[in-house]
């Protein structure tokens, strides 16, 4: 762990850091304003944003799961479309046979 990370972890709790990031990301407050209000350097806030931002860690896995769901749904759509086409042909065949 780098020296500044050790000092940072001693000075501010993780909950404090996450809340600071939340104020910036979710509430749209400017970094400079949050920095001044909380008495934290802008550099520290940008580091915390990198570390604690909701899109930082979970985005890749979230996108992978969405891609998997899209593949599954496309496959299901192909199958259901084939089934529908078969049923249309069968309905046409039986309609002609009953005449």
Backbone as numpy.savetxt, mean C-alpha at the origin, in Angstrom:
# Nx Ny Nz CAx CAy CAz Cx Cy Cz
24.77 0.21 14.71 23.92 1.38 14.71 24.82 2.62 14.71
24.47 3.59 13.88 25.27 4.80 13.81 25.03 5.65 15.05
25.99 6.53 15.32 25.94 7.38 16.50 24.66 8.20 16.56
24.26 8.80 15.40 23.06 9.63 15.39 21.80 8.81 15.63
21.80 7.55 15.19 20.63 6.69 15.44 20.52 6.36 16.92
21.66 6.16 17.58 21.65 5.87 19.01 21.13 7.08 19.77
21.63 8.27 19.41 21.16 9.48 20.07 19.68 9.71 19.81
19.25 9.46 18.58 17.86 9.67 18.21 16.96 8.74 19.02
17.36 7.49 19.16 16.52 6.54 19.88 16.47 6.86 21.37
17.50 7.51 21.89 17.50 7.89 23.30 16.60 9.10 23.54
16.61 10.03 22.58 15.94 11.30 22.79 14.44 11.23 22.54
14.01 10.50 21.50 12.60 10.46 21.13 12.12 9.01 21.10
10.91 8.80 21.59 10.35 7.45 21.55 9.90 7.13 20.13
9.75 5.86 19.86 9.29 5.45 18.54 7.88 5.98 18.28
7.05 5.96 19.30 5.69 6.48 19.16 5.71 7.96 18.77
6.60 8.74 19.39 6.74 10.16 19.07 7.14 10.34 17.61
8.12 9.54 17.17 8.60 9.65 15.79 7.50 9.26 14.80
6.77 8.19 15.09 5.69 7.78 14.19 4.59 8.84 14.11
4.29 9.45 15.23 3.27 10.50 15.25 3.73 11.72 14.44
5.00 12.06 14.53 5.53 13.18 13.75 5.39 12.89 12.25
5.71 11.67 11.85 5.57 11.28 10.44 4.11 11.31 10.03
3.23 10.86 10.91 1.80 10.85 10.61 1.27 12.27 10.39
1.76 13.23 11.17 1.34 14.62 11.00 1.73 15.13 9.61
2.87 14.70 9.13 3.35 15.14 7.82 2.61 14.41 6.71
2.54 13.09 6.80 1.98 12.28 5.72 0.46 12.32 5.67
-0.20 12.15 6.78 -1.65 12.04 6.78 -2.36 13.38 6.88
-1.78 14.29 7.66 -2.44 15.58 7.87 -1.91 16.66 6.94
-0.82 16.38 6.24 -0.30 17.30 5.24 0.42 18.52 5.79
0.85 18.46 7.05 1.60 19.58 7.60 2.99 19.63 6.98
3.51 20.83 6.70 4.86 20.94 6.14 5.92 20.45 7.13
6.98 19.89 6.59 8.06 19.36 7.43 8.64 20.46 8.31
8.85 21.64 7.73 9.44 22.75 8.49 8.55 23.13 9.68
7.24 23.14 9.47 6.31 23.50 10.55 6.36 22.46 11.68
6.31 21.20 11.31 6.35 20.12 12.31 7.69 20.15 13.05
8.75 20.40 12.29 10.08 20.47 12.88 10.15 21.54 13.95
9.66 22.71 13.62 9.70 23.83 14.56 8.80 23.57 15.77
7.61 23.06 15.51 6.64 22.82 16.58 7.13 21.77 17.57
7.78 20.71 17.06 8.20 19.61 17.92 9.63 19.74 18.43
10.37 20.71 17.89 11.76 20.89 18.32 12.67 19.80 17.80
12.42 19.39 16.56 13.19 18.33 15.92 13.79 18.90 14.64
14.99 18.46 14.29 15.58 18.96 13.06 14.84 18.40 11.85
14.85 19.17 10.76 14.19 18.69 9.54 14.88 17.43 9.03
16.20 17.36 9.22 16.93 16.16 8.80 16.39 14.92 9.51
16.18 15.04 10.81 15.63 13.91 11.57 14.24 13.53 11.06
13.42 14.54 10.78 12.08 14.24 10.28 12.13 13.51 8.94
13.01 13.95 8.04 13.12 13.26 6.76 13.60 11.82 6.95
14.49 11.59 7.89 14.94 10.22 8.20 13.77 9.39 8.73
12.99 9.98 9.60 11.84 9.27 10.18 10.80 8.97 9.11
10.61 9.91 8.19 9.65 9.68 7.10 10.10 8.47 6.29
11.39 8.41 6.00 11.93 7.26 5.25 11.67 5.97 6.00
11.87 6.00 7.29 11.78 4.80 8.10 10.35 4.41 8.45
9.51 5.38 8.79 8.19 5.07 9.34 7.02 5.35 8.40
7.29 5.83 7.23 6.20 6.13 6.31 5.44 4.85 5.99
4.10 4.93 5.93 3.31 3.73 5.64 3.68 3.09 4.31
4.18 3.87 3.37 4.52 3.32 2.07 5.94 2.78 2.02
6.72 2.98 3.06 8.13 2.58 3.02 8.31 1.07 2.97
7.78 0.35 3.95 8.05 -1.08 4.00 6.99 -1.94 3.37
5.75 -1.59 3.56 4.67 -2.47 3.13 4.24 -2.30 1.69
4.75 -1.30 1.02 4.27 -1.04 -0.33 4.61 -2.17 -1.29
5.81 -2.69 -1.24 6.22 -3.75 -2.17 5.36 -5.00 -1.97
5.18 -5.40 -0.72 4.37 -6.59 -0.48 2.90 -6.33 -0.81
2.45 -5.12 -0.56 1.07 -4.76 -0.88 0.85 -4.83 -2.40
1.80 -4.30 -3.17 1.69 -4.34 -4.62 1.75 -5.77 -5.14
2.60 -6.58 -4.53 2.71 -7.98 -4.95 1.39 -8.71 -4.72
0.76 -8.46 -3.60 -0.52 -9.12 -3.32 -1.60 -8.62 -4.27
-1.57 -7.34 -4.61 -2.54 -6.80 -5.57 -2.31 -7.40 -6.95
-1.05 -7.53 -7.36 -0.73 -8.15 -8.66 -1.21 -9.60 -8.70
-1.02 -10.32 -7.61 -1.48 -11.71 -7.54 -3.00 -11.78 -7.64
-3.68 -10.86 -6.97 -5.14 -10.83 -7.04 -5.61 -10.52 -8.46
-4.94 -9.61 -9.13 -5.30 -9.27 -10.52 -5.11 -10.49 -11.42
-3.98 -11.21 -11.27 -3.75 -12.43 -12.07 -4.85 -13.46 -11.81
-5.21 -13.64 -10.55 -6.24 -14.62 -10.19 -7.58 -14.23 -10.80
-7.92 -12.95 -10.71 -9.19 -12.49 -11.24 -9.25 -12.58 -12.77
-8.14 -12.30 -13.44 -8.10 -12.44 -14.90 -8.29 -13.90 -15.31
-7.65 -14.79 -14.57 -7.79 -16.21 -14.85 -9.24 -16.66 -14.65
-9.85 -16.21 -13.57 -11.25 -16.56 -13.30 -12.16 -15.98 -14.38
-11.87 -14.76 -14.83 -12.66 -14.15 -15.90 -12.58 -14.97 -17.19
-11.38 -15.44 -17.54 -11.23 -16.28 -18.74 -12.07 -17.54 -18.61
-12.01 -18.19 -17.46 -12.75 -19.43 -17.23 -14.25 -19.18 -17.33
-14.73 -18.15 -16.66 -16.17 -17.86 -16.66 -16.64 -17.46 -18.06
-15.81 -16.74 -18.80 -16.16 -16.36 -20.17 -16.28 -17.60 -21.05
-15.36 -18.55 -20.91 -15.45 -19.80 -21.66 -16.72 -20.57 -21.32
-17.03 -20.64 -20.02 -18.24 -21.34 -19.59 -19.49 -20.67 -20.18
-19.53 -19.35 -20.18 -20.66 -18.62 -20.75 -20.81 -18.92 -22.24
-19.67 -18.91 -22.96 -19.72 -19.18 -24.40 -20.23 -20.60 -24.69
-19.80 -21.55 -23.87 -20.27 -22.94 -24.03 -21.78 -23.01 -23.78
-22.24 -22.33 -22.75 -23.67 -22.34 -22.44 -24.49 -21.66 -23.54
-23.95 -20.60 -24.12 -24.66 -19.94 -25.23 -24.81 -20.89 -26.41
-23.72 -21.60 -26.73 -23.76 -22.55 -27.85 -24.75 -23.68 -27.56
-24.74 -24.16 -26.31 -25.66 -25.23 -25.93 -27.11 -24.75 -26.02
-27.37 -23.55 -25.58 -28.72 -23.00 -25.63 -29.18 -22.86 -27.08
-28.29 -22.40 -27.95 -28.61 -22.28 -29.37 -28.89 -23.65 -29.97
-28.07 -24.64 -29.66 -28.24 -26.00 -30.17 -29.59 -26.58 -29.76
-29.92 -26.45 -28.44 -31.18 -27.02 -27.97 -32.39 -26.25 -28.49
-32.24 -24.95 -28.71 -33.34 -24.16 -29.28 -33.65 -24.61 -30.70
-32.60 -24.91 -31.48 -32.78 -25.38 -32.86 -33.36 -26.79 -32.87
-32.91 -27.62 -31.92 -33.37 -29.01 -31.86 -34.84 -29.10 -31.49
-35.34 -28.16 -30.71 -36.73 -28.24 -30.28 -37.70 -27.72 -31.34
-37.20 -27.10 -32.39 -38.09 -26.57 -33.44 -38.66 -27.64 -34.29
